[in-house]
Amino acid sequence: MMSNNYDDQLPPQYSQEFGDEEDDEMPATEKDLAEDAPWKKIQQNTFTRWCNEHLKCVSKNINDLQRDFGDGLKLISLLEVLSQKKMYRKHHIRPNFRQMKLENVSVALEFLDREHIKLVSIGPQEGN
């Protein structure tokens, strides 16, 4: 028996179900850029596993990239493991305040700069 519902004949990405107005209004490119886009989660999980593979030699682990790299300590550890060098500047071992955490991240970014590792689309100019 032939269906009169055209949605049944379309691939899932073109199917439009009732009650899903938010997706109907959002173009495909915006869906891909959305915070919860599936490809972003896959990349985040892959990078997290990669980081943990390197951090395990210093007995460290991350679960959430943004939160766990936020104080700069695990980022510094990862850079030291990957480069097999120590930071050029001292950093705060127990950063209790936001300023201390930001200084630690700055130490890591300065290390990358001194090692001639260029970061694209990262830095204060992103806010402009």
CNS distance restraints for C-alpha pairs under 8 A (distance, minus, plus):
assign (resid   3 and name CA) (resid   8 and name CA) 7.53 0.50 0.50
assign (resid   5 and name CA) (resid   9 and name CA) 7.47 0.50 0.50
assign (resid   6 and name CA) (resid  10 and name CA) 6.73 0.50 0.50
assign (resid   7 and name CA) (resid  14 and name CA) 7.75 0.50 0.50
assign (resid   7 and name CA) (resid  15 and name CA) 5.16 0.50 0.50
assign (resid   7 and name CA) (resid  16 and name CA) 6.69 0.50 0.50
assign (resid   8 and name CA) (resid  15 and name CA) 7.53 0.50 0.50
assign (resid  10 and name CA) (resid  14 and name CA) 5.98 0.50 0.50
assign (resid  10 and name CA) (resid  15 and name CA) 5.91 0.50 0.50
assign (resid  11 and name CA) (resid  15 and name CA) 6.40 0.50 0.50
assign (resid  16 and name CA) (resid  20 and name CA) 7.55 0.50 0.50
assign (resid  16 and name CA) (resid  24 and name CA) 7.07 0.50 0.50
assign (resid  20 and name CA) (resid  24 and name CA) 6.54 0.50 0.50
assign (resid  21 and name CA) (resid  25 and name CA) 6.30 0.50 0.50
assign (resid  22 and name CA) (resid  26 and name CA) 6.44 0.50 0.50
assign (resid  23 and name CA) (resid  27 and name CA) 7.88 0.50 0.50
assign (resid  23 and name CA) (resid  31 and name CA) 7.89 0.50 0.50
assign (resid  26 and name CA) (resid  30 and name CA) 6.16 0.50 0.50
assign (resid  26 and name CA) (resid  31 and name CA) 6.50 0.50 0.50
assign (resid  27 and name CA) (resid  31 and name CA) 6.48 0.50 0.50
assign (resid  28 and name CA) (resid  32 and name CA) 6.33 0.50 0.50
assign (resid  29 and name CA) (resid  33 and name CA) 6.36 0.50 0.50
assign (resid  30 and name CA) (resid  34 and name CA) 5.94 0.50 0.50
assign (resid  31 and name CA) (resid  37 and name CA) 6.51 0.50 0.50
assign (resid  32 and name CA) (resid  37 and name CA) 5.53 0.50 0.50
assign (resid  32 and name CA) (resid  39 and name CA) 7.81 0.50 0.50
assign (resid  33 and name CA) (resid  37 and name CA) 6.48 0.50 0.50
assign (resid  35 and name CA) (resid  40 and name CA) 7.65 0.50 0.50
assign (resid  36 and name CA) (resid  40 and name CA) 7.00 0.50 0.50
assign (resid  36 and name CA) (resid  41 and name CA) 7.05 0.50 0.50
assign (resid  37 and name CA) (resid  41 and name CA) 6.77 0.50 0.50
assign (resid  38 and name CA) (resid  42 and name CA) 6.37 0.50 0.50
assign (resid  39 and name CA) (resid  43 and name CA) 6.19 0.50 0.50
assign (resid  40 and name CA) (resid  44 and name CA) 6.02 0.50 0.50
assign (resid  41 and name CA) (resid  45 and name CA) 6.07 0.50 0.50
assign (resid  42 and name CA) (resid  46 and name CA) 6.09 0.50 0.50
assign (resid  43 and name CA) (resid  47 and name CA) 6.04 0.50 0.50
assign (resid  44 and name CA) (resid  48 and name CA) 6.01 0.50 0.50
assign (resid  44 and name CA) (resid  65 and name CA) 7.75 0.50 0.50
assign (resid  45 and name CA) (resid  49 and name CA) 6.20 0.50 0.50
assign (resid  46 and name CA) (resid  50 and name CA) 6.22 0.50 0.50
assign (resid  47 and name CA) (resid  51 and name CA) 6.09 0.50 0.50
assign (resid  48 and name CA) (resid  52 and name CA) 6.13 0.50 0.50
assign (resid  48 and name CA) (resid  62 and name CA) 6.87 0.50 0.50
assign (resid  48 and name CA) (resid  63 and name CA) 7.04 0.50 0.50
assign (resid  48 and name CA) (resid  64 and name CA) 7.69 0.50 0.50
assign (resid  48 and name CA) (resid  65 and name CA) 6.78 0.50 0.50
assign (resid  49 and name CA) (resid  53 and name CA) 6.11 0.50 0.50
assign (resid  50 and name CA) (resid  54 and name CA) 6.64 0.50 0.50
assign (resid  51 and name CA) (resid  55 and name CA) 6.01 0.50 0.50
assign (resid  51 and name CA) (resid  61 and name CA) 7.97 0.50 0.50
assign (resid  51 and name CA) (resid  62 and name CA) 7.58 0.50 0.50
assign (resid  51 and name CA) (resid  78 and name CA) 7.14 0.50 0.50
assign (resid  52 and name CA) (resid  56 and name CA) 5.84 0.50 0.50
assign (resid  52 and name CA) (resid  60 and name CA) 7.35 0.50 0.50
assign (resid  52 and name CA) (resid  61 and name CA) 5.36 0.50 0.50
assign (resid  52 and name CA) (resid  62 and name CA) 6.31 0.50 0.50
assign (resid  53 and name CA) (resid  57 and name CA) 7.91 0.50 0.50
assign (resid  54 and name CA) (resid  78 and name CA) 6.92 0.50 0.50
assign (resid  54 and name CA) (resid  81 and name CA) 6.92 0.50 0.50
assign (resid  54 and name CA) (resid  82 and name CA) 7.43 0.50 0.50
assign (resid  55 and name CA) (resid  59 and name CA) 6.39 0.50 0.50
assign (resid  55 and name CA) (resid  60 and name CA) 5.21 0.50 0.50
assign (resid  55 and name CA) (resid  61 and name CA) 6.14 0.50 0.50
assign (resid  55 and name CA) (resid  77 and name CA) 7.25 0.50 0.50
assign (resid  55 and name CA) (resid  78 and name CA) 6.05 0.50 0.50
assign (resid  55 and name CA) (resid  81 and name CA) 7.26 0.50 0.50
assign (resid  56 and name CA) (resid  60 and name CA) 5.43 0.50 0.50
assign (resid  56 and name CA) (resid  61 and name CA) 6.55 0.50 0.50
assign (resid  58 and name CA) (resid  77 and name CA) 7.73 0.50 0.50
assign (resid  58 and name CA) (resid  81 and name CA) 7.94 0.50 0.50
assign (resid  60 and name CA) (resid  74 and name CA) 7.48 0.50 0.50
assign (resid  62 and name CA) (resid  68 and name CA) 5.86 0.50 0.50
assign (resid  62 and name CA) (resid  74 and name CA) 7.88 0.50 0.50
assign (resid  63 and name CA) (resid  68 and name CA) 6.94 0.50 0.50
assign (resid  64 and name CA) (resid  68 and name CA) 5.61 0.50 0.50
assign (resid  65 and name CA) (resid  69 and name CA) 5.77 0.50 0.50
assign (resid  66 and name CA) (resid  70 and name CA) 5.79 0.50 0.50
assign (resid  67 and name CA) (resid  71 and name CA) 7.89 0.50 0.50
assign (resid  68 and name CA) (resid  74 and name CA) 6.83 0.50 0.50
assign (resid  69 and name CA) (resid  73 and name CA) 6.81 0.50 0.50
assign (resid  69 and name CA) (resid  74 and name CA) 5.69 0.50 0.50
assign (resid  69 and name CA) (resid  75 and name CA) 5.44 0.50 0.50
assign (resid  70 and name CA) (resid 101 and name CA) 6.90 0.50 0.50
assign (resid  70 and name CA) (resid 105 and name CA) 7.61 0.50 0.50
assign (resid  71 and name CA) (resid  95 and name CA) 6.79 0.50 0.50
assign (resid  71 and name CA) (resid  98 and name CA) 7.95 0.50 0.50
assign (resid  71 and name CA) (resid 100 and name CA) 7.72 0.50 0.50
assign (resid  71 and name CA) (resid 101 and name CA) 4.21 0.50 0.50
assign (resid  71 and name CA) (resid 102 and name CA) 6.82 0.50 0.50
assign (resid  71 and name CA) (resid 104 and name CA) 6.56 0.50 0.50
assign (resid  71 and name CA) (resid 105 and name CA) 6.80 0.50 0.50
assign (resid  72 and name CA) (resid  76 and name CA) 5.97 0.50 0.50
assign (resid  72 and name CA) (resid 101 and name CA) 6.02 0.50 0.50
assign (resid  72 and name CA) (resid 102 and name CA) 7.33 0.50 0.50
assign (resid  72 and name CA) (resid 104 and name CA) 4.82 0.50 0.50
assign (resid  72 and name CA) (resid 105 and name CA) 4.51 0.50 0.50
assign (resid  72 and name CA) (resid 108 and name CA) 7.12 0.50 0.50
assign (resid  73 and name CA) (resid  77 and name CA) 6.24 0.50 0.50
assign (resid  73 and name CA) (resid  93 and name CA) 7.35 0.50 0.50
assign (resid  73 and name CA) (resid 104 and name CA) 6.81 0.50 0.50
assign (resid  73 and name CA) (resid 105 and name CA) 7.91 0.50 0.50
assign (resid  74 and name CA) (resid  78 and name CA) 6.02 0.50 0.50
assign (resid  75 and name CA) (resid  79 and name CA) 6.22 0.50 0.50
assign (resid  75 and name CA) (resid 105 and name CA) 7.54 0.50 0.50
assign (resid  75 and name CA) (resid 108 and name CA) 6.94 0.50 0.50
assign (resid  76 and name CA) (resid  80 and name CA) 6.13 0.50 0.50
assign (resid  76 and name CA) (resid  87 and name CA) 7.52 0.50 0.50
assign (resid  76 and name CA) (resid 104 and name CA) 7.76 0.50 0.50
assign (resid  76 and name CA) (resid 105 and name CA) 7.77 0.50 0.50
assign (resid  76 and name CA) (resid 107 and name CA) 7.92 0.50 0.50
assign (resid  76 and name CA) (resid 108 and name CA) 5.58 0.50 0.50
assign (resid  77 and name CA) (resid  81 and name CA) 6.14 0.50 0.50
assign (resid  78 and name CA) (resid  82 and name CA) 6.11 0.50 0.50
assign (resid  79 and name CA) (resid  83 and name CA) 5.90 0.50 0.50
assign (resid  79 and name CA) (resid  84 and name CA) 7.92 0.50 0.50
assign (resid  79 and name CA) (resid 108 and name CA) 7.47 0.50 0.50
assign (resid  80 and name CA) (resid  84 and name CA) 5.30 0.50 0.50
assign (resid  80 and name CA) (resid  85 and name CA) 5.20 0.50 0.50
assign (resid  80 and name CA) (resid  86 and name CA) 5.53 0.50 0.50
assign (resid  80 and name CA) (resid  87 and name CA) 7.00 0.50 0.50
assign (resid  81 and name CA) (resid  85 and name CA) 7.33 0.50 0.50
assign (resid  87 and name CA) (resid 107 and name CA) 7.42 0.50 0.50
assign (resid  87 and name CA) (resid 108 and name CA) 7.45 0.50 0.50
assign (resid  87 and name CA) (resid 111 and name CA) 6.34 0.50 0.50
assign (resid  88 and name CA) (resid 111 and name CA) 6.66 0.50 0.50
assign (resid  89 and name CA) (resid 107 and name CA) 6.57 0.50 0.50
assign (resid  90 and name CA) (resid 107 and name CA) 7.82 0.50 0.50
assign (resid  91 and name CA) (resid 103 and name CA) 7.35 0.50 0.50
assign (resid  91 and name CA) (resid 104 and name CA) 5.51 0.50 0.50
assign (resid  91 and name CA) (resid 107 and name CA) 6.83 0.50 0.50
assign (resid  92 and name CA) (resid 100 and name CA) 6.42 0.50 0.50
assign (resid  92 and name CA) (resid 101 and name CA) 7.68 0.50 0.50
assign (resid  92 and name CA) (resid 103 and name CA) 7.92 0.50 0.50
assign (resid  92 and name CA) (resid 104 and name CA) 6.43 0.50 0.50
assign (resid  95 and name CA) (resid 100 and name CA) 5.10 0.50 0.50
assign (resid  95 and name CA) (resid 101 and name CA) 5.54 0.50 0.50
assign (resid  96 and name CA) (resid 100 and name CA) 6.75 0.50 0.50
assign (resid  96 and name CA) (resid 101 and name CA) 7.52 0.50 0.50
assign (resid  97 and name CA) (resid 101 and name CA) 6.50 0.50 0.50
assign (resid  98 and name CA) (resid 102 and name CA) 6.19 0.50 0.50
assign (resid  99 and name CA) (resid 103 and name CA) 6.13 0.50 0.50
assign (resid 100 and name CA) (resid 104 and name CA) 6.29 0.50 0.50
assign (resid 101 and name CA) (resid 105 and name CA) 6.42 0.50 0.50
assign (resid 102 and name CA) (resid 106 and name CA) 6.13 0.50 0.50
assign (resid 103 and name CA) (resid 107 and name CA) 6.17 0.50 0.50
assign (resid 104 and name CA) (resid 108 and name CA) 6.44 0.50 0.50
assign (resid 105 and name CA) (resid 109 and name CA) 6.23 0.50 0.50
assign (resid 106 and name CA) (resid 110 and name CA) 5.91 0.50 0.50
assign (resid 107 and name CA) (resid 111 and name CA) 6.13 0.50 0.50
assign (resid 108 and name CA) (resid 112 and name CA) 6.43 0.50 0.50
assign (resid 109 and name CA) (resid 113 and name CA) 6.28 0.50 0.50
assign (resid 110 and name CA) (resid 114 and name CA) 6.15 0.50 0.50
assign (resid 111 and name CA) (resid 115 and name CA) 6.15 0.50 0.50
assign (resid 112 and name CA) (resid 116 and name CA) 6.27 0.50 0.50
assign (resid 112 and name CA) (resid 117 and name CA) 5.12 0.50 0.50
assign (resid 112 and name CA) (resid 118 and name CA) 7.24 0.50 0.50
assign (resid 113 and name CA) (resid 117 and name CA) 5.63 0.50 0.50
assign (resid 113 and name CA) (resid 118 and name CA) 6.62 0.50 0.50
assign (resid 121 and name CA) (resid 126 and name CA) 6.69 0.50 0.50
assign (resid 122 and name CA) (resid 126 and name CA) 6.56 0.50 0.50
assign (resid 124 and name CA) (resid 128 and name CA) 7.96 0.50 0.50
